């Protein structure tokens, strides 16, 4: 049985179909996607209204395929940027390792110990500023001391904490 081609454009597509598949496979780096794009190219070629205006049929078919491949690659890039990329098995777990959790807990215990070794008023000022997030003026109003005294206590606290940390 003889195959009847309806147009020169479809004949060009059929003649270059294998070459087109190779081109698209190289372009999109996926044989299944390339096969889908070849089918879409066929549909576009078959629906093209006026083939008389196409001078180079092969170039026209490859241009359609290339445009489809570019659209596909852009779509994949948008998807990856929107989703944060492809999911792979080598994604690093953001949960800390048990030994780093333990080290952090030990550092925190040591830091608390150093804070409680500060003189009482100095410790109170330090905790209000650093833990409660209060400003020097808020601390001075709340404790009924001058803002310069708050600065002095903070300087002393930071200096003592640094010295004791450096000794360890």
N, C-alpha and C positions, 0 to 999 in steps of 0.2 A: 504494500500500500504506500502510495506516494504522499509526502507531506506537502500541504499547500500553505504557503506563507501569504498572509494578507498584505504585507507591505515590505518594502526594502529595509525599513528600520527594524522590523521584527527579524528579518533575515540576518541583518548585521548583528543583532543581539544573539541570535542562536548560533551564528558562526563563531562569535567571540566569547561564548558563555564560559568555557573552561578557563580561558585567559582572564576573564572578568572575575571568576571565583578566586583565582590565584592572587590577583591584584587586591581584592577586598580582604582576603585572608591575611595578606601581608599588612595591609593598612590598619585593620582593626585587631589583629593578633588573636583571632578566634574563628575557627572554621564554622561553627554553628551560626554565629552572627553574620559571617560573610555569606553563608547560604541564604539566610533570611534577607540580606541586602540584595542579593542577586534576584531573588523572587520579587522584591519590591521594585527593583530596576526594571524587571520584565513588565510589571503592572504599569509603571510610569511610561515605558516605551509604547506599550499596547494602547494606552489612553491618549498618547500625544496626538493632537488634532491635525496638524499640518506638517507632514513629513517633507513636503516639497521645499520648504524653506531650510532644511538641514542639508548642508553641503557635504560634510564628512560624517557619515553615519556612525562609524566606529568611534570617532572622537566624541560624538554626541552621547552615545551609550555610556562610554567611560566617564564622561562629565556628570551624567546623572548618577552613576554609581559612586563616583568620588564625592559628590554633594551629599548623598545619603550617608556615606561613611563619615564625613565630617559632622553631619547632624548627629549621628549616633555617638561619636566621640565627645562632642560638646555636651550631649545629654548625660553621658557617663560622668564627665568631669563635674557637671553641676550636681549630679546625684552624690558624688563622692564628697564634694565640698559641703553640701547640705547635711549629709549623714556622718561626716567625719572620716570618710575614707572607707576602703574595703575592710571587712572584718577578716582578720587572719588569726591563725593559732598562736602567733608569736607576740600578741599584744601583751604588754607588761601589766601585771596586776598592780593597781594603785594602793592596795592594802599593804601596810608596812609589814616587814618580816618580824617574827616574834622577838629576835634578838635586838632589833632596833626599838621595839616597843619597850622591852625591859630596860635598855640603855636610857631611853627617854624618861621612864618612870624613876630610875635611879638619879638622873640629873635633876628631875623635879623635886625629889625628896631632899637632895643635897641643897638645892636652891632654897627650899622652905626652911631647912635647918639654918642656913646662913642668914635668912631674913629674921628668924626668931632670935638670933644672936645679936641683932642690932639693939641699940638702946631703945627703950619703950616709945618715947616721943618720935624719934627718928623712924622707927618701924611703922608707927601709926601714919606719919606723913607719907612715907614710901608706899604703903598699901593703899592709902586713899588716892594717891596720884596714879600709880601704875596698875593697880588691880581694879579700883572703882572708876578710874578714868576722869577724876576730878581735876580741875585746873588749880593752879597755885592760889589764885584769888579765892576760889571756892573753899579750899582747904584752910586758908588763913581765916576766913569768915567763920567757918564751922568750928575751928579749934580756938578762935579768939587770939590768934598770934599774927604778927606782922608778915606780910608777903615775903620780905627778905629773910625772915626766920624759916619760912617754908623752903625757900631756895637753899638756904644753908643746910637744913636737915636733908634735903634731897641730895645735895652735893656730897654730904658726909656719908649717906647711905650708899650711894653709888660707888664712892671711893672705897668704903669698907668691903662691900660685896666683891668688887673687882680684886682687891688685895687678897681676900680670903680665897677667892676662886683661883687666883694665880698660885697660891701656896699649895693647893691640892694637886 
